[in-house]
Amino acid sequence: MSTSPDALHRALGLTDDEFAAIKVVLGREPNHVELALYGVMWSEHCSYKSSRIHLRRLPTKGDHVLVGPGEGAGVIDGGDGIGVALRIESHNHPSAIEPYQGAATGVGGILRDVFSMGARPLAVMDPLFFGELDDARQRWLVEGVVSGVSGYGNSVGVPTVGGELTFDACYAANPLVNVLAVGALPVDRLVLGVASGPGNLCVLLGSRTGRDGIGGVSVLASAGFDGADGAASLDDAKRPSVQVGDPYEEKRLIEACLELLDAKLVVGIQDLGGAGIVCALSETAAKGGVGLNVDYTAIPLREEGMAPWEIMTSESQERMLAIITPENWEAVAALCAKWEVRATVVGKVVEPDLLPDGSRVGMLRVRQGVEGTIVAQVPATSLADDAPLYQRPLARPANLDAINADDPTHDEPTGSLSDELLELLIDPAWVYRQYDSQLFLNTVVGPGRDAALLRMAGPGLPASNRGIGLSTDSNPRWCALDPRTGTALTVAESVANLACVGASAKALVNCLNFGNPTHPEVMWQLSESVDGMAEACVALGIPVIGGNVSLYNESGGNDIDPTPVVGLLGVVDSLIAPPPGWQWNSGNHVVLLGTRSAAGDEAFPLGGSRWATKRGRRGGRLAGFDAGRLVPVINFVTKEIAAICAGADSDITAVHDVSGGGLAAALAEMVAVSGRGIETISLEGRGEFFAEFPGRFVVGSSNVEALVARATAAGVPALVLGTVTGDALRLGDDVNVPVSELSARRSGALSSQLRVN
């Protein structure tokens, strides 16, 4: 790095005030290596320096929570002696530069987070956000990202079982690539990323270290792009900072690490993700209250001439740090050799330093040789825990009142309801056909439904008939209008999705994708979103066990819409039969469960709906979040579907949550999937057709009287909409579309825009 000394800290992403704070911590001027360590560890991506103060307001406790935020993944007690690990991360900026490797290494990183807890990865989900597909660059990004997810996930042997696909102009220069992973473990295998025991060895497992990934997510994701469009921001200097993945190395690493844990050969373990080895070293040392001596020359390299700061901050993939006792080294080395995984002793745990005031501090010392020259020495906690904490200014957007007042709910009708409905239909099957969703043969409900459902089973797990429900949800259209209410409604929507597979929500992880935190409006959006999530989680009894914050999603000063993504984990207590899907039977009655109208001033608000956005109408107000209306219907549906999963006979033949596109889109999707038409009662025009608010379910029933009676007894509104019959979707007198036209439009919408077969 040829930057002049007085500007070096700025080149590494540190402000003048942060540079001054580092000098206070060290009591001297930092050298180049030390500055590089602080540059990555105090980056926005690694330190959460703008968001930590807000994240503290989220509820994180629960009787079934084994591990909450702060470790590689959150873990809950899934029952039967099985722990379930859950994690979500972003790889947004790397994917904007190199979509294939950005997405692929996002998958690899999230898998390491999960198996670092001792859990075997069971499934992946991928919420993806792009600009409109009439732009060639967006099509290139979509195909590259999808190929990266499939190329890595399919090769490493972990199924991709669901996700989201959102297209909006605000993501044209800033695509969002979020990845969620779930895994399971025997509870007694659970291990944390803690270094302990002076004299214990630091062992680096996996791939050699290269220059790929230097500043990859730590620095690259802590600043916005310069250009007003994506292409203008992609200068050649940034391209080498994207990591390169090797799924076959990862597969060997998974098996080696899990066997090491089963053999009780590891004291602590952590993956090397953002900020590379310095992150794993400083975090494990800080948690254990110990020091570490590290020989950077012992770290295996795949490139010649790498400087110490490059070695310590490289984010090269497929690497883990294990803390082991010296007497276990030979067994560890032999086991790793069996799996063809490189294992190298690179350091040692040491006692914390005794300071003149009597306090102790664990020091991270980076040496040239085992006992050689010290090239960096810093307190481990100053890297891992003591980054600056910013209370950035908050400001409600000055134009938000005008945006809310520009409400499309009462726009005069201008076109055909049938045509407007057809415009909203899109089947993401082209994307998930690229993924193998059946690896492990645990997948009961795969991509394309409200939520995914897996058997809670795998090698080394206790026997169990339980199931794992997974859902990822977001709604930037809602959150742009009201980030607090929009986020609360998004949580409710995700819980409703789990209900459709009979899963009771147990834990939430979040990926908070926002714009530039130096913009007060962005920080207001983030703060409001956190409060909305906290409100919903408290009301619905869901702890937040982990998450990720991705900021600086902006280009040319233009911020993305606030995009909080929630990932929900649910449990089905008995899974011996699959839940009903979207396919109803001829002669069934179609029933709407839940309140017909929304909470709030408008019965059928169109603000933030897909219908309004399609027409360029991005204003309006949302339905209110009302837990009292949501809880009874969600609990009722969960109980009904869970009983079917447990093997009970039921009159429910199909179930679908009402979400994007509203009631009309939900009915159309079920018609298209089942190939059977319906005739319904008249609905309240465009509002009831296309309004979006959670807490409504469409079900098919073979005994409508019995279903309505059970719902009424549970305090759940039930409206008989119509009957499954004929070969067309007939919604009162307003819509009459042949099933064949619905199916063709829905199945071909995405592939035609992508211009693929």
N, C-alpha and C positions, 0 to 999 in steps of 0.2 A: 504494500500500500504506500503510495508516494505522497500522500497528503502531508502538508506542512504540520509541524508539531502543534502549533497554536490552533489549528482547525481540525485536528485528528478526532477529537471527541464529537464534533458536529458530524463528521463523515460517518461516524459509527452510530449516529442517531441520538446522541446525548445532547441535552441542552446545556447552556452555560451554567445554569443553576444546579443541574445534576452533576456536572463536572466539579463544581465547587463542593457539593455534598460528598462526592467520592473522596476528595482531598481531606475532608474532615474525618471521614470514616477511617482512612488509612493513616492520617497524620502526616501525609507527605504527598508529593506528586505521583500519580500512578504512571506506570510504564505502558508501553503499547499493548502488551498481552493483557494486562489488568484492565485497561480501558475496553478492550474487545470483549472481555468477560462481562463487564458491566453493561456494555452496549447491547448484548443479546439478552441478558437476564433482566435488565431494566426496560426492555422494549415493551410496548403496549401489549403485544401478543403474549409475552411470558409473564409479565408482572401484574397485568390488569390494573395499572395505576390510575386509570380514569374511571374504572367501573367497580372496584372492590368496595368502595364506600356504599354503593347502592346494592350490590349483591348480598350484603349482610342482612338485608330486610327479608330475604326469602326464607321460608320455613324449611328446615333440614332434618328435623328429628322425627322418629317414628319407632314404634316398638320392634318393627321388623327390619329396621335399617342396621346393617352390620358395618358398613363403611359409607360415610357421607362425603361431601366435597373435600378436595384436597389431595386425594390419591389418584392413581392412574385411572381408576373407574370407581363408580359407586357400586355397592353390593347390598342386596337385600336377602333376607331369609325366605327362600321360595317354598320351604316345607320339605319334609322327608329327608332332612339332612343335606339339602342342596342349597347352595348360594347362587344367586343370579347377579352377574355383573353387567353394568350398563354404562355406556360412554358415548358422547357425541362430540364431534370436532368439525372445524372448518378448514378447507384448503382453497380459499377463494382467490387470493392474489396469485399464488403459484399456478392455479388452473387458468387464470386469465392470460398467462404468459406461455405456458406449455400445457395445454389441456389434458393430453394423455398422461404425462408423468405427474402433473399436479393432482389429478384425480386418483391415479394409481397409488401414489405414495400417501394420499389421504386415507385410502383403504388400509394400506400397510400400517400406518401409524395408529389408527384406531384399533386395529387388531392387537397390536403390541400393548396398548393401554389395557385391554381386557385380559390378555394372558399374563400380564405382569402381576395381576392379582391372584393368579393360580387358576384362572377360569379358561376352559377350552372355548374358543370362539365358535358360536353356533350360527350366527346370521348377521347380515349387514343390511342397512337401509340407506337410501341416498336421496335426500331432498335437494333438488337442483333448480336453479333459477337463471334464466337467460333473457336476452332481449328478444324482440319480435323476429320471427323466422323469415321475414321478407328481406333480411340482410344476410349476405353470403358469409360474413364473418361469424354471425350467430350460428349458422348451420355448421360451420367448421368447428366451433366451440362445442356444440351439442354432440356431434359425432365423436370428437376427440375425448370429451369427458366420459361419455357413455362407454367408449372403447376402453378407456383407462380403468373405469370401475369393473367392467366385465373382464378385461385382460388380467387384472390382478386378482380379483375375487375368485374367478373361475379357476385360475391356475393354483392359487394357494389352497383351494378346496373349502371355501366358506360360501354358503349360498347368499345371494342377494334377494331378499324376500319382499321388498316394497320400497316406497319412497314417495317423492312428489315431483311434479314437473310443472314449473310456472314460467310463463312468458310475459314479460312486461318491458316497456321501453326503458325503465329506470335501471335495468341490469345490462344494458347494451355494452357499457364499458367495464362493468363490474359483475361478471357472473358469480353466482354463489354456489359453491360445491360443499355441501355439508354431508357428513357421513356418520352414521350411528352403528354401533356394534353391540351385540349381546353375547354373553357367554355364561357357562355354568360350571360349578366346581363343587366337590365335596367340601362342606363347611370347614373341616379340619385341615384343608389344604391352603386356606386363605393366608396370604403373606402380604406384607406391606413394604413400601420402598423406604426402608430405614437402615442406615449404617450404624452398627454398634459393635462393641467388643474390640478394644484396642489390640492390635496385632492381627486382626482379621484382614483378609486379602480382598482387594477390589479386582474383580475379574471382568474383562470386556469380552462379551460373547457376540459372535456373528460376523458380519461383513467387515472388510477393511474400510478405512476412512479415506475419502477423497475430497476434492474441492467442490463437488456438487453439493448443494444445500447450504453453503456458507451464507448465513443470513436469510435462509430460504423462507421460513415463516416468521422467524423472530423479528427480523428487520423489514423484510419485504412486506409483511402484513401489518406493519406499524407506520405506514405512510400511504397517502393516496397516490394515484397515478397523476402525472402532470397533464396529459392531453385531455381534450374534451371528449375524445372517443377512444375506444380500446386500442385501436391500431397505433394511434399517435403516442401512446404511453409505453410502448413495448420496445425500449431501446436495447441494444445488444448487451449492454453492461449488466442488465438484470437477468438475462437468460441463464447464465451459469448457476444462478442461485436457486434454481429449482432442482429438487432432489430427483434421483433416478432409482427406481425400485427394482427388486428382484424377488418375485413371489416364491420362487423355488427355495431360495435361501430362507425366506420367512417361514415356509412350511417346515423346514428342518429345525429352525429356531424354535417354533412352537413346540414341536415334539420333544426337543432337548430340554427346554425350560420346564415343561410340565413333568417330565421324568425326574429332573433335578429336584423339583418340589416334592414329588411323591416320595423320593428317596431321602427327604429331609436334609439335603446337602446345602441348602441356601439359607442364610440368615435374613437377607433382604434382597429385593430385586426391583429394578426400575428400567423402563424403556428409555432409549435415547431418541427423543423427538425434537421439538422446538428447542433451539440453542445447543443441541448436541450433547457431548459428554460433560460439559461444564454444568449443564442443567441437572443431569442425573447425579453428578458428584455433589454439587452444592445442596441440592434438595435432600438427598439421603443423609448427608452430614448434618444439616440443620435440624432435621427431624430427630436424629439420634443424639444431638448435642456433642458430637465428636469432631475431631479433625481428620483430614485425609492428606496423605503425601502421595502425589501422583507423578509418575515418570512419563512425560509426554513422548519420549523417544521409544517407549515400549509399545505404543499404540500402533497396530499394523496399518500400513498405508498402501494405497494403490496408485499414488502419484509421487513423483520425486520432487524434492525441494519445497515441501510444504513448511511454512513458518509455524512456530508454536501457536500463535493466535488462530491460524487457520485450522490446525489440528483440534484445538480445544472447542472451537465453535462450529465446526462442520456438522451439518444435519444429514450426513449420509445415512441411508436407511438400513433396516434389518440389523440393529445392534441393541444389546441389552447390557446393563451393568448389574452384576451379582456380587453380593458380599458373602464371603464364605470363610470358614475357619481354616487355618493352615493345614490341619490334619486331613481335611476333606479334599485338598487340591488334587491329589492323584485320582481319586474317584470321580471328581468333576471333569478332569481332563479326559479320562477314559470314556466317560459317558458322552461327552461332547464329540470325541473322536468317532464314536459309534454312529452318531447322527451327521457326521461330516460338518460339524459346526466349529469354527475357530474359537478357541478359548485362550486368553492371554492375561496374565497377571500384570496390571498396570499401576497398582498402588497398594497402600496399606492404611488401615484405620489407626489413628493415633489419639492419645489423650488430648483434651482441649488445653490450650495455653492458659497458664495462670498469669493474670494481669496484676500490676502493682496494687490495685485497689482490692485485690482478693477475689475478683470475679473471674470466671472462666469463659473462654471463647474458642470454639472449634475453628481452626484455620484450614483453609484449602491452600496447599502449597503445591505448585506445579514446578517440577524439577527437570533438569536435563541430565538424566541418569538417576539411578535409585537414590544415591546420596549426593548427586551432583548440584550444579549451580541452580539456585532458585530463580525461575524466570517470572513467577507471579506468586504472591501470597496475600490472600484477602480473607476476612471473616466469612465463613460459609453462609451465615444468616444474613449478611449484608447483601449477598447475591439473591438468596432464595426468598427471604422474608421482608427485607427492609427497603424495598424499592420505594421511591416517592409515592405518596398517596395524594391524588389531586381531587379537590372539590371544585370541579370546573363549573363555570357559570351555566345556569339553566335559563332558558327563555322560551316561552310558548310562542310558536310561529305567529308572526303578526297577521298573516293572512288566513289563519285557520278558521276564524269566525266566518269570514266570507266564503271559505270553502265549504264549511258545514251548512251555511245558509243556501248554497247553490244545490238544492236537493232535487234529485231526479224522480223522487217518489211519485210526484203528481204531474209528471210530464204528460202532455197530450199524446195519445196513441198515434203512431205514424205508419205502422207496417203490420205485416201478418205475424200473429203469434206463433204460427207453425214455423215460419222462416226464422224468427228470432230464437226459437228453441233449437232448431237445427244448428244455428251458428255456435251454440254453446257446447255442443257435444264433441268430445275428443277422447279417444282411447289411447292411453300411453303404452299399449302393448308392444309397439315397435321397440320402445326402450327396453322393457323388461324381457323381451324375447332374446336380447343379447346376453342376459344373465342366466346362470344356472341357479334355479331357486330350489332344487331338490337334493342338493348335496347333503349327506348324512341321512337322507330319507326321513327327516324329522318334520318337514314342512307339511302341515295339515291345510292351512290356508295361505296361499302365496300371493304374488303381486296382482294388483288389479281389483282388490276388494277394499272394504273399509279399513281393515286392519289385518296384519299377518298373525298366524297362529302356529306355534311349534310345539312338538312334544318336548317335555322336559327330560331329555334323555341324551346319553352320550357315553363314550368310553370312560370308565372309571367313576361314573356317577352311581349313587345308590338307586335302586329300582324305584320308579315313581310312575303314577298315572296322571300326573299333573301336566298342565300346559302353560306355555308362555305366550301372552298376547303382546304385540308390538304395534305402535302407531307413531308416525311422524306427521305433524300438522303445522301449518303457518297460514297467515292471511294478511299479506302486506296491504291489500286493498282496504281492509278494516283498520289496520294500525296506522295508515296514513291519515285517516280521518279522526281517530281517537285511539292513541296507542295504549292507554290504560284499559279501556273497555274492549278494544280489539284483541289484546293479549288475553284477557280473562275469557273472552268468548272462544279464543283459539284453544285454550286449555280444556274448556268444556266440550268443544268439538272433538278433541282427541280422546277424551274419556268416553264420549258417545261412540266413537269408532271402535274402541275396545269392547263396548257393550255388545256390538254386533257379532263378536266371536265368543261372547260369554265370559270375558275376562274382567275381573275387578281390578281397577287401577291401584297400583302399589307404590309407584315411584315415578318421578319425572326428571329428565335432564333437558337442558336448554342450550341452544346455540343462538346467541344474540347478535344478529348481523345489523350493523348500523353504519352511518356515515362518519364524518370527521368529528372527533370529540372536541376539537377546538371551536366548533360551531355550537353556540349555546342552544340552538333549536334541536340539534342532534342529541345533546345531553339531556334535554328536557324529554325528548322522545324515549330515550333509554330509561330514565328515571321513572317515567309514567308506566312504561312497559313492565318494569320490575314490580311496581306496585300492583299492577293489574294481575300479574302472574301470582304474586303473593296472596292477593285477595282470593283468587280462584282456588289456589292450592289449599289455603286454610279452609275455605268453605266446603271443598270436596274431599278434604282429608288426605292430601297427597304431599309427601315430602319431596323436596328437591335434593337429589343425591349427587349432582355434579352438573357441569356445563362448560361452556366456552363463550368467550366474547370476541367477536370479530369486528373491529372498528376500521376507520379510514377506507370504507368502501365508497369511494368518491373518485370522480375524474373531472378535471377542469373546474373544480369547485362545486360540482353537482353531486349531491348525496343521493344514495339509493333511498327508497322508501323504507321506513323501519320494518325489519323482517325478523322478528323473534320466531325461531323454530322450536317447537317442543317435541320431545320424544318421550312417549309414555310406555311403561312396562306394566303389564297386568298378569294376573295368575288365574288360571282355570283349575279349580281343585280336583276335578275328575274329567279327564279327556279320553274317553273310549269310543266316541263317535264324532264325526265332523259336524260343525254347526251348519244351519241352512245358509245358502248363498243368496244370490239375486234371482234365481230361477224359480218362478212360481208355476203353478199348474193350472190348466184350464178349469174353469169353474170356481177357482178360489175367489174369496172376497179380498179386496185391497183395503187395508185399514191404516189410518194415520194415528200413531200414538204420540201423545204430547200435545201441548197447547197449539191450537190452530194459528193463533196470532202471536205477535212478539210482545215482549215486555217493553214498556216505554210509551212514548207519545204516539207512535205510528204502529198500526196493526201489522202492516206489511212494508217495512222500510226497504227501499231499493238502494240507499246509499252504501257504497262499498261492494255492491254486488257485481258478479261477472257480467250480468246483463247490462248494467249501467256503464261499466268500464269498456265493453265492446263498442259503446256509442260515444266514447270520449267524455262521458259524464263521470268525473272523478270526485264530485262533491257529495254532500249529504250527511246524514246522521245514522248511527247504528242503533240496533236494538239494545236494550239494557241487559246487563248481566244480573240474573236473578236466580240464585242457587235454590230458592224455595220452589221454583218451577222446574228446575233441571233435575234435581236429585231424585224425586219420585219416579220419573219416567226412565232415567238412566238405570236406577236400581231395578226397576221392573223388567226392563229389557235384558239386563245382565242376568238376572235370575232365571228368566224364561229360556234364554239361549244356553246358559250354563247347564240347565236341566237336560236339554237336548244333548249337549256334549257328554253328560254323564250317562246317557243311554235311555232317558225317559221318552215315552211317546209324547207327541205334541201336535197341536193343530196348526202350529206356525210352520209354513213351508218356505218362506223367504223373508229376508230382513235386509234393510238398507238405511243407513243414516242419511238424512236430508242435509246437504252441505252446499258446495259450490254449484251455482246454477239454480238452486232452490228446489222446490217441490216438483216442478215440471221436469227438471233435469234428472232428478232421482227416479221418477216414474219412467222417463224415456230410457234411462240406462237399464232398468230392470226389464223393460219390454225388449230392448235390443239384445240383451244377454239371453233371456229365456226364449225369444222368438215367438212370444205370444202377446197378443194385443190386449188392451183393456178399454173399458168404458167407465168414465167417472161422472160424478155429479158436477155441476157447474162450479167453477172456482171464482174467486173475487178478482178477476182480471189479471193484468200484468203483475200487480203487487203480490198476490198469492202465488202466482206462477213462479216468480223469480226472486222473491225476497229470501235473504239468507240470515238465519239465526239458528243456533244449535238447540238440541233438545227435542227434535222431531225424528220419528222413524216411520218408514213405510214397511209394512209387513203384509205378506200373503197368508191367508188362513183358510183352512178347510172346515173350520167350525167357528164362524164369526161370532155367534151368540156366546159361546163359552169364552172366547178371547176377550170380548168386550166386558163380560161379567167379571173376569179376573182383573182386568185393568181398572174397572170402576171400583172394585173392592180395594185396590191398592192406591186409590186416589189419583189415577192417571186418566186424563182425557183420551177418549178413543172415538174417532170419526170414521164411519164406513164410507170410503171414497167411491167404490165401484166394484166391478167384477172383471176377472180375467176372461176375455172372450174375443174371438175374431182375429183379424190379421192386421189391425191398425191401432195406433195410439189415439184414442178419442177422449179429449179432456173437455167435457161439456160440449158446448157448441162452438168452442173457440179453436180447438186443434183437432185435426184429423190427418194423421201422417201414417202411411203404410209401414209396417214393421221392416220390410225390405229396405225402404229408403232410410229409416232411422239407422239400421245396422250398417248400411253402406257408408253413410255420412260419418258415423262415429268411428268406424274402423279405419277409414281412409283419411281422416282429417290430418293427423300428424305426419304420416308418411308422405302425403302429397305436398305438405309444406316443406318437409325436409328434402323432397325430391328423391326419395329412395323407394324401392319396391317393397 
